[in-house]
Amino acid sequence: MIVRLSLFLLLCGCAAFPVSEADCRAMNWYQRGYDDGYFGHPPQDLRLAKACSPITISQDRYLAGWRVGHDEWDRLIGSYGQD
């Protein structure tokens, strides 16, 4: 039961905290992508583009940051327990 609840909360996390127009305008898209990738989240550029519409987000910068962050996350997770 606790596993189901945890999974539900994890999957609903993005929807629980919508992005405001002010957030979209002030966002550093490279850093947002990096943070998402570093913490193991899948790319959210399409969700953010829809949430920030009609403001155009820099999907290229977001994905560049996500790739760097995800590479670091993958390196950390991949080396976990390999002492």
PDB file of N, CA, C and O in Angstrom, chain B, residues numbered from 101:
ATOM      1  N   MET B 101       0.824  -1.195   0.000  1.00  0.00           N
ATOM      2  CA  MET B 101       0.000   0.000   0.000  1.00  0.00           C
ATOM      3  C   MET B 101       0.874   1.267   0.000  1.00  0.00           C
ATOM      4  O   MET B 101       0.594   2.217  -0.730  1.00  0.00           O
ATOM      5  N   ILE B 102       1.915   1.270   0.811  1.00  0.00           N
ATOM      6  CA  ILE B 102       2.792   2.440   0.889  1.00  0.00           C
ATOM      7  C   ILE B 102       3.531   2.633  -0.429  1.00  0.00           C
ATOM      8  O   ILE B 102       3.762   3.765  -0.854  1.00  0.00           O
ATOM      9  N   VAL B 103       3.897   1.540  -1.072  1.00  0.00           N
ATOM     10  CA  VAL B 103       4.587   1.636  -2.361  1.00  0.00           C
ATOM     11  C   VAL B 103       3.673   2.275  -3.396  1.00  0.00           C
ATOM     12  O   VAL B 103       4.110   3.124  -4.172  1.00  0.00           O
ATOM     13  N   ARG B 104       2.429   1.880  -3.411  1.00  0.00           N
ATOM     14  CA  ARG B 104       1.466   2.464  -4.370  1.00  0.00           C
ATOM     15  C   ARG B 104       1.275   3.947  -4.116  1.00  0.00           C
ATOM     16  O   ARG B 104       1.235   4.747  -5.051  1.00  0.00           O
ATOM     17  N   LEU B 105       1.157   4.310  -2.852  1.00  0.00           N
ATOM     18  CA  LEU B 105       0.979   5.722  -2.507  1.00  0.00           C
ATOM     19  C   LEU B 105       2.212   6.535  -2.900  1.00  0.00           C
ATOM     20  O   LEU B 105       2.089   7.634  -3.441  1.00  0.00           O
ATOM     21  N   SER B 106       3.391   5.997  -2.629  1.00  0.00           N
ATOM     22  CA  SER B 106       4.625   6.690  -3.001  1.00  0.00           C
ATOM     23  C   SER B 106       4.725   6.879  -4.507  1.00  0.00           C
ATOM     24  O   SER B 106       5.092   7.953  -4.983  1.00  0.00           O
ATOM     25  N   LEU B 107       4.394   5.829  -5.254  1.00  0.00           N
ATOM     26  CA  LEU B 107       4.426   5.909  -6.715  1.00  0.00           C
ATOM     27  C   LEU B 107       3.422   6.941  -7.223  1.00  0.00           C
ATOM     28  O   LEU B 107       3.727   7.718  -8.127  1.00  0.00           O
ATOM     29  N   PHE B 108       2.242   6.944  -6.646  1.00  0.00           N
ATOM     30  CA  PHE B 108       1.224   7.920  -7.041  1.00  0.00           C
ATOM     31  C   PHE B 108       1.706   9.340  -6.800  1.00  0.00           C
ATOM     32  O   PHE B 108       1.570  10.198  -7.672  1.00  0.00           O
ATOM     33  N   LEU B 109       2.271   9.596  -5.621  1.00  0.00           N
ATOM     34  CA  LEU B 109       2.752  10.939  -5.303  1.00  0.00           C
ATOM     35  C   LEU B 109       3.912  11.347  -6.198  1.00  0.00           C
ATOM     36  O   LEU B 109       4.016  12.506  -6.599  1.00  0.00           O
ATOM     37  N   LEU B 110       4.779  10.399  -6.510  1.00  0.00           N
ATOM     38  CA  LEU B 110       5.901  10.691  -7.397  1.00  0.00           C
ATOM     39  C   LEU B 110       5.408  11.083  -8.786  1.00  0.00           C
ATOM     40  O   LEU B 110       5.894  12.051  -9.370  1.00  0.00           O
ATOM     41  N   LEU B 111       4.454  10.340  -9.307  1.00  0.00           N
ATOM     42  CA  LEU B 111       3.946  10.619 -10.650  1.00  0.00           C
ATOM     43  C   LEU B 111       3.112  11.888 -10.707  1.00  0.00           C
ATOM     44  O   LEU B 111       3.026  12.522 -11.758  1.00  0.00           O
ATOM     45  N   CYS B 112       2.504  12.264  -9.609  1.00  0.00           N
ATOM     46  CA  CYS B 112       1.677  13.474  -9.577  1.00  0.00           C
ATOM     47  C   CYS B 112       2.476  14.710  -9.196  1.00  0.00           C
ATOM     48  O   CYS B 112       1.947  15.820  -9.237  1.00  0.00           O
ATOM     49  N   GLY B 113       3.718  14.541  -8.833  1.00  0.00           N
ATOM     50  CA  GLY B 113       4.526  15.662  -8.357  1.00  0.00           C
ATOM     51  C   GLY B 113       4.594  16.821  -9.312  1.00  0.00           C
ATOM     52  O   GLY B 113       4.510  17.975  -8.892  1.00  0.00           O
ATOM     53  N   CYS B 114       4.745  16.539 -10.599  1.00  0.00           N
ATOM     54  CA  CYS B 114       4.866  17.619 -11.579  1.00  0.00           C
ATOM     55  C   CYS B 114       3.571  18.396 -11.704  1.00  0.00           C
ATOM     56  O   CYS B 114       3.593  19.620 -11.828  1.00  0.00           O
ATOM     57  N   ALA B 115       2.465  17.716 -11.672  1.00  0.00           N
ATOM     58  CA  ALA B 115       1.175  18.377 -11.829  1.00  0.00           C
ATOM     59  C   ALA B 115       0.797  19.178 -10.591  1.00  0.00           C
ATOM     60  O   ALA B 115       0.005  20.117 -10.677  1.00  0.00           O
ATOM     61  N   ALA B 116       1.356  18.815  -9.443  1.00  0.00           N
ATOM     62  CA  ALA B 116       1.002  19.489  -8.198  1.00  0.00           C
ATOM     63  C   ALA B 116       1.606  20.890  -8.106  1.00  0.00           C
ATOM     64  O   ALA B 116       1.106  21.729  -7.356  1.00  0.00           O
ATOM     65  N   PHE B 117       2.668  21.148  -8.857  1.00  0.00           N
ATOM     66  CA  PHE B 117       3.347  22.438  -8.795  1.00  0.00           C
ATOM     67  C   PHE B 117       3.411  23.057 -10.182  1.00  0.00           C
ATOM     68  O   PHE B 117       4.436  22.956 -10.857  1.00  0.00           O
ATOM     69  N   PRO B 118       2.329  23.696 -10.616  1.00  0.00           N
ATOM     70  CA  PRO B 118       2.330  24.294 -11.955  1.00  0.00           C
ATOM     71  C   PRO B 118       3.309  25.457 -12.049  1.00  0.00           C
ATOM     72  O   PRO B 118       3.667  26.068 -11.043  1.00  0.00           O
ATOM     73  N   VAL B 119       3.730  25.750 -13.264  1.00  0.00           N
ATOM     74  CA  VAL B 119       4.674  26.830 -13.522  1.00  0.00           C
ATOM     75  C   VAL B 119       3.878  28.081 -13.882  1.00  0.00           C
ATOM     76  O   VAL B 119       2.997  28.037 -14.741  1.00  0.00           O
ATOM     77  N   SER B 120       4.192  29.195 -13.221  1.00  0.00           N
ATOM     78  CA  SER B 120       3.484  30.442 -13.508  1.00  0.00           C
ATOM     79  C   SER B 120       4.157  31.161 -14.680  1.00  0.00           C
ATOM     80  O   SER B 120       5.267  30.813 -15.082  1.00  0.00           O
ATOM     81  N   GLU B 121       3.473  32.159 -15.215  1.00  0.00           N
ATOM     82  CA  GLU B 121       4.026  32.950 -16.321  1.00  0.00           C
ATOM     83  C   GLU B 121       5.298  33.673 -15.879  1.00  0.00           C
ATOM     84  O   GLU B 121       6.260  33.774 -16.640  1.00  0.00           O
ATOM     85  N   ALA B 122       5.293  34.174 -14.646  1.00  0.00           N
ATOM     86  CA  ALA B 122       6.484  34.864 -14.129  1.00  0.00           C
ATOM     87  C   ALA B 122       7.667  33.893 -14.038  1.00  0.00           C
ATOM     88  O   ALA B 122       8.801  34.262 -14.345  1.00  0.00           O
ATOM     89  N   ASP B 123       7.397  32.651 -13.614  1.00  0.00           N
ATOM     90  CA  ASP B 123       8.455  31.638 -13.555  1.00  0.00           C
ATOM     91  C   ASP B 123       9.020  31.371 -14.947  1.00  0.00           C
ATOM     92  O   ASP B 123      10.233  31.246 -15.118  1.00  0.00           O
ATOM     93  N   CYS B 124       8.149  31.286 -15.924  1.00  0.00           N
ATOM     94  CA  CYS B 124       8.574  31.005 -17.296  1.00  0.00           C
ATOM     95  C   CYS B 124       9.464  32.119 -17.841  1.00  0.00           C
ATOM     96  O   CYS B 124      10.463  31.853 -18.509  1.00  0.00           O
ATOM     97  N   ARG B 125       9.100  33.345 -17.557  1.00  0.00           N
ATOM     98  CA  ARG B 125       9.874  34.478 -18.071  1.00  0.00           C
ATOM     99  C   ARG B 125      11.258  34.564 -17.425  1.00  0.00           C
ATOM    100  O   ARG B 125      12.235  34.912 -18.088  1.00  0.00           O
ATOM    101  N   ALA B 126      11.338  34.247 -16.140  1.00  0.00           N
ATOM    102  CA  ALA B 126      12.588  34.425 -15.404  1.00  0.00           C
ATOM    103  C   ALA B 126      13.471  33.166 -15.378  1.00  0.00           C
ATOM    104  O   ALA B 126      14.587  33.208 -14.861  1.00  0.00           O
ATOM    105  N   MET B 127      12.986  32.071 -15.922  1.00  0.00           N
ATOM    106  CA  MET B 127      13.685  30.795 -15.791  1.00  0.00           C
ATOM    107  C   MET B 127      14.973  30.738 -16.599  1.00  0.00           C
ATOM    108  O   MET B 127      15.018  31.167 -17.752  1.00  0.00           O
ATOM    109  N   ASN B 128      16.014  30.203 -15.981  1.00  0.00           N
ATOM    110  CA  ASN B 128      17.249  29.867 -16.677  1.00  0.00           C
ATOM    111  C   ASN B 128      17.040  28.443 -17.197  1.00  0.00           C
ATOM    112  O   ASN B 128      17.121  27.482 -16.432  1.00  0.00           O
ATOM    113  N   TRP B 129      16.775  28.310 -18.488  1.00  0.00           N
ATOM    114  CA  TRP B 129      16.354  27.016 -19.043  1.00  0.00           C
ATOM    115  C   TRP B 129      17.467  25.983 -19.016  1.00  0.00           C
ATOM    116  O   TRP B 129      17.197  24.791 -18.867  1.00  0.00           O
ATOM    117  N   TYR B 130      18.706  26.414 -19.157  1.00  0.00           N
ATOM    118  CA  TYR B 130      19.823  25.466 -19.054  1.00  0.00           C
ATOM    119  C   TYR B 130      19.876  24.890 -17.642  1.00  0.00           C
ATOM    120  O   TYR B 130      20.007  23.679 -17.467  1.00  0.00           O
ATOM    121  N   GLN B 131      19.772  25.763 -16.630  1.00  0.00           N
ATOM    122  CA  GLN B 131      19.837  25.313 -15.237  1.00  0.00           C
ATOM    123  C   GLN B 131      18.649  24.429 -14.893  1.00  0.00           C
ATOM    124  O   GLN B 131      18.806  23.439 -14.179  1.00  0.00           O
ATOM    125  N   ARG B 132      17.464  24.769 -15.387  1.00  0.00           N
ATOM    126  CA  ARG B 132      16.276  23.936 -15.117  1.00  0.00           C
ATOM    127  C   ARG B 132      16.472  22.547 -15.715  1.00  0.00           C
ATOM    128  O   ARG B 132      16.154  21.546 -15.073  1.00  0.00           O
ATOM    129  N   GLY B 133      16.992  22.478 -16.934  1.00  0.00           N
ATOM    130  CA  GLY B 133      17.261  21.188 -17.553  1.00  0.00           C
ATOM    131  C   GLY B 133      18.317  20.402 -16.793  1.00  0.00           C
ATOM    132  O   GLY B 133      18.181  19.197 -16.582  1.00  0.00           O
ATOM    133  N   TYR B 134      19.374  21.101 -16.385  1.00  0.00           N
ATOM    134  CA  TYR B 134      20.433  20.461 -15.614  1.00  0.00           C
ATOM    135  C   TYR B 134      19.876  19.864 -14.318  1.00  0.00           C
ATOM    136  O   TYR B 134      20.162  18.715 -13.983  1.00  0.00           O
ATOM    137  N   ASP B 135      19.085  20.650 -13.602  1.00  0.00           N
ATOM    138  CA  ASP B 135      18.509  20.174 -12.340  1.00  0.00           C
ATOM    139  C   ASP B 135      17.624  18.957 -12.555  1.00  0.00           C
ATOM    140  O   ASP B 135      17.701  17.992 -11.796  1.00  0.00           O
ATOM    141  N   ASP B 136      16.787  18.994 -13.582  1.00  0.00           N
ATOM    142  CA  ASP B 136      15.924  17.845 -13.864  1.00  0.00           C
ATOM    143  C   ASP B 136      16.753  16.598 -14.177  1.00  0.00           C
ATOM    144  O   ASP B 136      16.458  15.509 -13.684  1.00  0.00           O
ATOM    145  N   GLY B 137      17.776  16.763 -14.988  1.00  0.00           N
ATOM    146  CA  GLY B 137      18.625  15.625 -15.340  1.00  0.00           C
ATOM    147  C   GLY B 137      19.434  15.121 -14.168  1.00  0.00           C
ATOM    148  O   GLY B 137      19.564  13.912 -13.979  1.00  0.00           O
ATOM    149  N   TYR B 138      19.982  16.032 -13.374  1.00  0.00           N
ATOM    150  CA  TYR B 138      20.830  15.657 -12.244  1.00  0.00           C
ATOM    151  C   TYR B 138      20.064  14.861 -11.196  1.00  0.00           C
ATOM    152  O   TYR B 138      20.619  13.973 -10.550  1.00  0.00           O
ATOM    153  N   PHE B 139      18.786  15.184 -11.034  1.00  0.00           N
ATOM    154  CA  PHE B 139      17.977  14.479 -10.040  1.00  0.00           C
ATOM    155  C   PHE B 139      17.232  13.289 -10.637  1.00  0.00           C
ATOM    156  O   PHE B 139      16.342  12.723 -10.002  1.00  0.00           O
ATOM    157  N   GLY B 140      17.602  12.910 -11.866  1.00  0.00           N
ATOM    158  CA  GLY B 140      17.078  11.686 -12.462  1.00  0.00           C
ATOM    159  C   GLY B 140      15.703  11.790 -13.085  1.00  0.00           C
ATOM    160  O   GLY B 140      15.075  10.773 -13.379  1.00  0.00           O
ATOM    161  N   HIS B 141      15.225  13.011 -13.292  1.00  0.00           N
ATOM    162  CA  HIS B 141      13.908  13.186 -13.916  1.00  0.00           C
ATOM    163  C   HIS B 141      14.030  13.046 -15.430  1.00  0.00           C
ATOM    164  O   HIS B 141      15.062  13.399 -15.999  1.00  0.00           O
ATOM    165  N   PRO B 142      13.001  12.541 -16.081  1.00  0.00           N
ATOM    166  CA  PRO B 142      13.018  12.527 -17.544  1.00  0.00           C
ATOM    167  C   PRO B 142      12.905  13.952 -18.076  1.00  0.00           C
ATOM    168  O   PRO B 142      12.474  14.844 -17.345  1.00  0.00           O
ATOM    169  N   PRO B 143      13.281  14.185 -19.332  1.00  0.00           N
ATOM    170  CA  PRO B 143      13.149  15.538 -19.888  1.00  0.00           C
ATOM    171  C   PRO B 143      11.707  16.022 -19.803  1.00  0.00           C
ATOM    172  O   PRO B 143      10.771  15.273 -20.081  1.00  0.00           O
ATOM    173  N   GLN B 144      11.542  17.266 -19.422  1.00  0.00           N
ATOM    174  CA  GLN B 144      10.202  17.844 -19.277  1.00  0.00           C
ATOM    175  C   GLN B 144      10.016  19.053 -20.165  1.00  0.00           C
ATOM    176  O   GLN B 144       9.174  19.909 -19.894  1.00  0.00           O
ATOM    177  N   ASP B 145      10.802  19.125 -21.230  1.00  0.00           N
ATOM    178  CA  ASP B 145      10.736  20.299 -22.104  1.00  0.00           C
ATOM    179  C   ASP B 145       9.379  20.453 -22.759  1.00  0.00           C
ATOM    180  O   ASP B 145       8.893  21.576 -22.898  1.00  0.00           O
ATOM    181  N   LEU B 146       8.754  19.364 -23.165  1.00  0.00           N
ATOM    182  CA  LEU B 146       7.446  19.464 -23.824  1.00  0.00           C
ATOM    183  C   LEU B 146       6.365  19.896 -22.843  1.00  0.00           C
ATOM    184  O   LEU B 146       5.497  20.697 -23.190  1.00  0.00           O
ATOM    185  N   ARG B 147       6.409  19.373 -21.620  1.00  0.00           N
ATOM    186  CA  ARG B 147       5.437  19.775 -20.600  1.00  0.00           C
ATOM    187  C   ARG B 147       5.616  21.248 -20.252  1.00  0.00           C
ATOM    188  O   ARG B 147       4.640  21.984 -20.104  1.00  0.00           O
ATOM    189  N   LEU B 148       6.871  21.670 -20.121  1.00  0.00           N
ATOM    190  CA  LEU B 148       7.132  23.072 -19.798  1.00  0.00           C
ATOM    191  C   LEU B 148       6.745  23.997 -20.944  1.00  0.00           C
ATOM    192  O   LEU B 148       6.235  25.092 -20.709  1.00  0.00           O
ATOM    193  N   ALA B 149       6.982  23.569 -22.183  1.00  0.00           N
ATOM    194  CA  ALA B 149       6.587  24.383 -23.342  1.00  0.00           C
ATOM    195  C   ALA B 149       5.083  24.590 -23.344  1.00  0.00           C
ATOM    196  O   ALA B 149       4.604  25.682 -23.650  1.00  0.00           O
ATOM    197  N   LYS B 150       4.333  23.544 -23.003  1.00  0.00           N
ATOM    198  CA  LYS B 150       2.865  23.663 -22.965  1.00  0.00           C
ATOM    199  C   LYS B 150       2.427  24.535 -21.789  1.00  0.00           C
ATOM    200  O   LYS B 150       1.538  25.375 -21.931  1.00  0.00           O
ATOM    201  N   ALA B 151       3.054  24.334 -20.629  1.00  0.00           N
ATOM    202  CA  ALA B 151       2.676  25.096 -19.439  1.00  0.00           C
ATOM    203  C   ALA B 151       3.030  26.579 -19.575  1.00  0.00           C
ATOM    204  O   ALA B 151       2.345  27.433 -19.012  1.00  0.00           O
ATOM    205  N   CYS B 152       4.094  26.886 -20.318  1.00  0.00           N
ATOM    206  CA  CYS B 152       4.550  28.274 -20.462  1.00  0.00           C
ATOM    207  C   CYS B 152       3.964  28.980 -21.676  1.00  0.00           C
ATOM    208  O   CYS B 152       4.242  30.160 -21.889  1.00  0.00           O
ATOM    209  N   SER B 153       3.172  28.297 -22.465  1.00  0.00           N
ATOM    210  CA  SER B 153       2.582  28.896 -23.657  1.00  0.00           C
ATOM    211  C   SER B 153       1.769  30.114 -23.249  1.00  0.00           C
ATOM    212  O   SER B 153       1.039  30.025 -22.261  1.00  0.00           O
ATOM    213  N   PRO B 154       1.842  31.219 -23.923  1.00  0.00           N
ATOM    214  CA  PRO B 154       2.425  31.527 -25.222  1.00  0.00           C
ATOM    215  C   PRO B 154       3.889  31.958 -25.161  1.00  0.00           C
ATOM    216  O   PRO B 154       4.456  32.322 -26.191  1.00  0.00           O
ATOM    217  N   ILE B 155       4.518  31.928 -23.977  1.00  0.00           N
ATOM    218  CA  ILE B 155       5.934  32.269 -23.872  1.00  0.00           C
ATOM    219  C   ILE B 155       6.741  31.134 -24.482  1.00  0.00           C
ATOM    220  O   ILE B 155       6.504  29.965 -24.179  1.00  0.00           O
ATOM    221  N   THR B 156       7.679  31.470 -25.327  1.00  0.00           N
ATOM    222  CA  THR B 156       8.513  30.456 -25.969  1.00  0.00           C
ATOM    223  C   THR B 156       9.690  30.129 -25.058  1.00  0.00           C
ATOM    224  O   THR B 156      10.451  31.011 -24.660  1.00  0.00           O
ATOM    225  N   ILE B 157       9.823  28.846 -24.739  1.00  0.00           N
ATOM    226  CA  ILE B 157      10.961  28.451 -23.920  1.00  0.00           C
ATOM    227  C   ILE B 157      12.107  28.022 -24.833  1.00  0.00           C
ATOM    228  O   ILE B 157      11.893  27.687 -25.998  1.00  0.00           O
ATOM    229  N   SER B 158      13.316  28.036 -24.295  1.00  0.00           N
ATOM    230  CA  SER B 158      14.481  27.611 -25.056  1.00  0.00           C
ATOM    231  C   SER B 158      14.680  26.109 -24.844  1.00  0.00           C
ATOM    232  O   SER B 158      15.421  25.692 -23.954  1.00  0.00           O
ATOM    233  N   GLN B 159      14.011  25.303 -25.670  1.00  0.00           N
ATOM    234  CA  GLN B 159      14.100  23.856 -25.522  1.00  0.00           C
ATOM    235  C   GLN B 159      15.519  23.354 -25.790  1.00  0.00           C
ATOM    236  O   GLN B 159      15.949  22.379 -25.174  1.00  0.00           O
ATOM    237  N   ASP B 160      16.249  23.997 -26.693  1.00  0.00           N
ATOM    238  CA  ASP B 160      17.625  23.582 -26.967  1.00  0.00           C
ATOM    239  C   ASP B 160      18.504  23.756 -25.731  1.00  0.00           C
ATOM    240  O   ASP B 160      19.297  22.875 -25.397  1.00  0.00           O
ATOM    241  N   ARG B 161      18.360  24.892 -25.059  1.00  0.00           N
ATOM    242  CA  ARG B 161      19.159  25.129 -23.851  1.00  0.00           C
ATOM    243  C   ARG B 161      18.725  24.187 -22.727  1.00  0.00           C
ATOM    244  O   ARG B 161      19.564  23.668 -21.991  1.00  0.00           O
ATOM    245  N   TYR B 162      17.411  23.969 -22.596  1.00  0.00           N
ATOM    246  CA  TYR B 162      16.913  23.044 -21.576  1.00  0.00           C
ATOM    247  C   TYR B 162      17.501  21.648 -21.794  1.00  0.00           C
ATOM    248  O   TYR B 162      18.003  21.032 -20.855  1.00  0.00           O
ATOM    249  N   LEU B 163      17.437  21.150 -23.031  1.00  0.00           N
ATOM    250  CA  LEU B 163      17.923  19.801 -23.314  1.00  0.00           C
ATOM    251  C   LEU B 163      19.436  19.697 -23.182  1.00  0.00           C
ATOM    252  O   LEU B 163      19.945  18.650 -22.783  1.00  0.00           O
ATOM    253  N   ALA B 164      20.169  20.764 -23.511  1.00  0.00           N
ATOM    254  CA  ALA B 164      21.621  20.752 -23.320  1.00  0.00           C
ATOM    255  C   ALA B 164      21.944  20.623 -21.829  1.00  0.00           C
ATOM    256  O   ALA B 164      22.819  19.845 -21.449  1.00  0.00           O
ATOM    257  N   GLY B 165      21.249  21.372 -20.996  1.00  0.00           N
ATOM    258  CA  GLY B 165      21.446  21.269 -19.553  1.00  0.00           C
ATOM    259  C   GLY B 165      21.019  19.916 -19.022  1.00  0.00           C
ATOM    260  O   GLY B 165      21.687  19.341 -18.162  1.00  0.00           O
ATOM    261  N   TRP B 166      19.894  19.399 -19.536  1.00  0.00           N
ATOM    262  CA  TRP B 166      19.412  18.093 -19.082  1.00  0.00           C
ATOM    263  C   TRP B 166      20.430  16.999 -19.388  1.00  0.00           C
ATOM    264  O   TRP B 166      20.677  16.128 -18.554  1.00  0.00           O
ATOM    265  N   ARG B 167      21.021  17.040 -20.578  1.00  0.00           N
ATOM    266  CA  ARG B 167      22.010  16.014 -20.943  1.00  0.00           C
ATOM    267  C   ARG B 167      23.214  16.022 -19.999  1.00  0.00           C
ATOM    268  O   ARG B 167      23.682  14.965 -19.577  1.00  0.00           O
ATOM    269  N   VAL B 168      23.712  17.214 -19.671  1.00  0.00           N
ATOM    270  CA  VAL B 168      24.857  17.326 -18.763  1.00  0.00           C
ATOM    271  C   VAL B 168      24.465  16.821 -17.368  1.00  0.00           C
ATOM    272  O   VAL B 168      25.198  16.041 -16.761  1.00  0.00           O
ATOM    273  N   GLY B 169      23.319  17.264 -16.869  1.00  0.00           N
ATOM    274  CA  GLY B 169      22.858  16.830 -15.551  1.00  0.00           C
ATOM    275  C   GLY B 169      22.580  15.343 -15.503  1.00  0.00           C
ATOM    276  O   GLY B 169      22.920  14.677 -14.525  1.00  0.00           O
ATOM    277  N   HIS B 170      21.964  14.815 -16.552  1.00  0.00           N
ATOM    278  CA  HIS B 170      21.648  13.385 -16.580  1.00  0.00           C
ATOM    279  C   HIS B 170      22.920  12.544 -16.663  1.00  0.00           C
ATOM    280  O   HIS B 170      22.991  11.471 -16.065  1.00  0.00           O
ATOM    281  N   ASP B 171      23.915  13.018 -17.393  1.00  0.00           N
ATOM    282  CA  ASP B 171      25.195  12.297 -17.446  1.00  0.00           C
ATOM    283  C   ASP B 171      25.820  12.207 -16.057  1.00  0.00           C
ATOM    284  O   ASP B 171      26.352  11.163 -15.680  1.00  0.00           O
ATOM    285  N   GLU B 172      25.756  13.300 -15.296  1.00  0.00           N
ATOM    286  CA  GLU B 172      26.299  13.276 -13.932  1.00  0.00           C
ATOM    287  C   GLU B 172      25.498  12.330 -13.050  1.00  0.00           C
ATOM    288  O   GLU B 172      26.071  11.553 -12.287  1.00  0.00           O
ATOM    289  N   TRP B 173      24.171  12.394 -13.153  1.00  0.00           N
ATOM    290  CA  TRP B 173      23.312  11.501 -12.375  1.00  0.00           C
ATOM    291  C   TRP B 173      23.601  10.050 -12.721  1.00  0.00           C
ATOM    292  O   TRP B 173      23.705   9.204 -11.833  1.00  0.00           O
ATOM    293  N   ASP B 174      23.730   9.763 -14.001  1.00  0.00           N
ATOM    294  CA  ASP B 174      23.996   8.401 -14.450  1.00  0.00           C
ATOM    295  C   ASP B 174      25.350   7.916 -13.929  1.00  0.00           C
ATOM    296  O   ASP B 174      25.486   6.760 -13.529  1.00  0.00           O
ATOM    297  N   ARG B 175      26.335   8.791 -13.935  1.00  0.00           N
ATOM    298  CA  ARG B 175      27.652   8.425 -13.426  1.00  0.00           C
ATOM    299  C   ARG B 175      27.592   8.146 -11.920  1.00  0.00           C
ATOM    300  O   ARG B 175      28.213   7.196 -11.443  1.00  0.00           O
ATOM    301  N   LEU B 176      26.853   8.964 -11.174  1.00  0.00           N
ATOM    302  CA  LEU B 176      26.724   8.760  -9.728  1.00  0.00           C
ATOM    303  C   LEU B 176      25.953   7.489  -9.406  1.00  0.00           C
ATOM    304  O   LEU B 176      26.373   6.712  -8.549  1.00  0.00           O
ATOM    305  N   ILE B 177      24.848   7.271 -10.072  1.00  0.00           N
ATOM    306  CA  ILE B 177      24.027   6.088  -9.821  1.00  0.00           C
ATOM    307  C   ILE B 177      24.747   4.833 -10.305  1.00  0.00           C
ATOM    308  O   ILE B 177      24.698   3.795  -9.645  1.00  0.00           O
ATOM    309  N   GLY B 178      25.404   4.924 -11.436  1.00  0.00           N
ATOM    310  CA  GLY B 178      26.120   3.773 -11.983  1.00  0.00           C
ATOM    311  C   GLY B 178      27.283   3.336 -11.112  1.00  0.00           C
ATOM    312  O   GLY B 178      27.644   2.159 -11.103  1.00  0.00           O
ATOM    313  N   SER B 179      27.875   4.278 -10.377  1.00  0.00           N
ATOM    314  CA  SER B 179      29.011   3.927  -9.535  1.00  0.00           C
ATOM    315  C   SER B 179      28.601   3.627  -8.096  1.00  0.00           C
ATOM    316  O   SER B 179      29.451   3.303  -7.266  1.00  0.00           O
ATOM    317  N   TYR B 180      27.325   3.729  -7.797  1.00  0.00           N
ATOM    318  CA  TYR B 180      26.850   3.475  -6.434  1.00  0.00           C
ATOM    319  C   TYR B 180      27.118   2.019  -6.055  1.00  0.00           C
ATOM    320  O   TYR B 180      26.721   1.098  -6.770  1.00  0.00           O
ATOM    321  N   GLY B 181      27.788   1.824  -4.934  1.00  0.00           N
ATOM    322  CA  GLY B 181      28.060   0.482  -4.441  1.00  0.00           C
ATOM    323  C   GLY B 181      29.235  -0.205  -5.088  1.00  0.00           C
ATOM    324  O   GLY B 181      29.442  -1.399  -4.872  1.00  0.00           O
ATOM    325  N   GLN B 182      30.019   0.519  -5.884  1.00  0.00           N
ATOM    326  CA  GLN B 182      31.166  -0.079  -6.553  1.00  0.00           C
ATOM    327  C   GLN B 182      32.476   0.414  -5.938  1.00  0.00           C
ATOM    328  O   GLN B 182      33.384   0.850  -6.647  1.00  0.00           O
ATOM    329  N   ASP B 183      32.558   0.339  -4.628  1.00  0.00           N
ATOM    330  CA  ASP B 183      33.771   0.788  -3.933  1.00  0.00           C
ATOM    331  C   ASP B 183      34.877  -0.232  -4.032  1.00  0.00           C
ATOM    332  O   ASP B 183      35.967  -0.015  -3.503  1.00  0.00           O
TER     333      ASP B 183
END
